[in-house]
């Protein structure tokens, strides 16, 4: 009997492997974009903590020699939940490990920083006018974000 030759199976379609250097490039690009967002301030505001209070904000009387600073510390103590949801544009999160604008006012840092004082005063005024956190964030970003 004659042997029948087996036909070779049809070739499988080749899946193209993505070269490793493309994966490295994509990961690096993603990291660069994330860093740019973090430094520019797009989506950088922290989520306010539900349980936060103004207990750690010193009373404005501590700054009686500087009435404007004393007034802003009193404002900060009144709206801790708002300040805890705001990024501080003096970049103290990067330089001092601060979590939010509220952190600036839990020490003397806010008293010595014009950016912190301006942001807190604006946030307080807008809160008194009925603005929500998203509106306050937008206004602060528009005023202080560079880029």
N, C-alpha and C positions, 0 to 999 in steps of 0.2 A: 503494500500500500504506500502510496505516495504521501509524504507528510505535507500537511498544509502549513504554509507560513502564517504565523500570526501577524496580524496587522498591529502596528504600533498605535497606541492610543493617541488621539489627537492632542496636540500640545495644549497645555492649560494656559489660559491667559495669564501673563506675568503681572503680578502686582508690583507696581513701582514703589520701591522703598524710598522714603524721604532721607536724603543724606543727613548724617549727623550734624554737619555744619549748618544746615538750614534750621534744625531744631535749636541749636545753640543760638543762632541769630534771632529766632523768634522769642526765645526765653529772655535774651538780653534786651530785645526791643520792648517786651512787656515790662521788664524791670525798669527800663528807662522811662517809659510812659508813666508807670506807677510813681516813680520818684518825682517826675515833673508835676504830676497832679498833687503830690504831697507838698512840694515846695511852692507851687503857684496858688494853691488854695481851692481847687475845684473839689468839692465833696470832702472837705477836710474838717468840717465841724463835728465835734463829738456828740454822741447821743446823750442828752441830759439824763442823769440818774434820777430815778423816781424818788428815792429816799433822801436826796440832798437837802441840806438846810443851810442857812446863813450863820449857823452857830460859830463857825471858825473865822468869820469876817469880823475884824476888830470894830468896835463902836467908832463912829465918826468923831467923837469927842477926843479920841487919841490924837487926832490931827487938828486940834482946835487952833493952832497957830497958823494953819493954812485952811481957811474956811471953804474954799472950793473943793479941796481934797476931802475934807471932812464930810461935805455934802455928798460927794460921789461915793464914799465908803458907806454912808447911810443908805444911799440908793442901792448899792451892791448887796447890802444885807437884806434889803426888801425883795430882791428878785433873784435869789440864788439859782432857782430852777431854769431861768432864762440864761444867765451867765454861764451855767454849767453846760449849755448846749452851743456855746460860741467859741470859735477858734480865736485866739489872740494873735493879732498881726504883728506884735513885736517879736514874734517867733520864740517866745519863752518856752514853748513846748519842746522845741529842738534844743535850745540853749540851756534851759533850766529844768527840763522834765515836767513842766506844767501840763495838766490834763486839759484845762479849759480856761476861759477868761475868769471864771470864779476863783481858780487857784491863785491868780494874781492878787486878788483881794483878800485872800486868807493869810497874807503876810504884808510886809511893807512894800513889796514889789510894785503894786499898783500905784502907790503914792508917788513913786519916783519915775513913772513912765507915762508920757503924754498919750501914747497910743492906747494903753489900757484905760486911762481915764476917759478919753474921748469915746471909746467903744462902749464902756459901761454907761456913760451919761446918755448916749444915743439909745442904747438898749432900754434904759429906764424910761426915757421920754416916749419911745415908741410903744412900750408896754402900757404906759399910762394912756396913750391914744387908742389902745385896743388892738395893736398889731400883734400878729402871731409870730412864733419863732422863725418860721420860714421867711416872712417878710423882713424881720430884723436881720437875719443872715444875709439876705439879698442886698439890703442897704449897706451893711458893713462890708460885704465883699466889694460892692461898687465903690465904696469910699477908700478902702485900704488895700485891695488886691492890686498888685503890680503885674503887669504882663499883658 
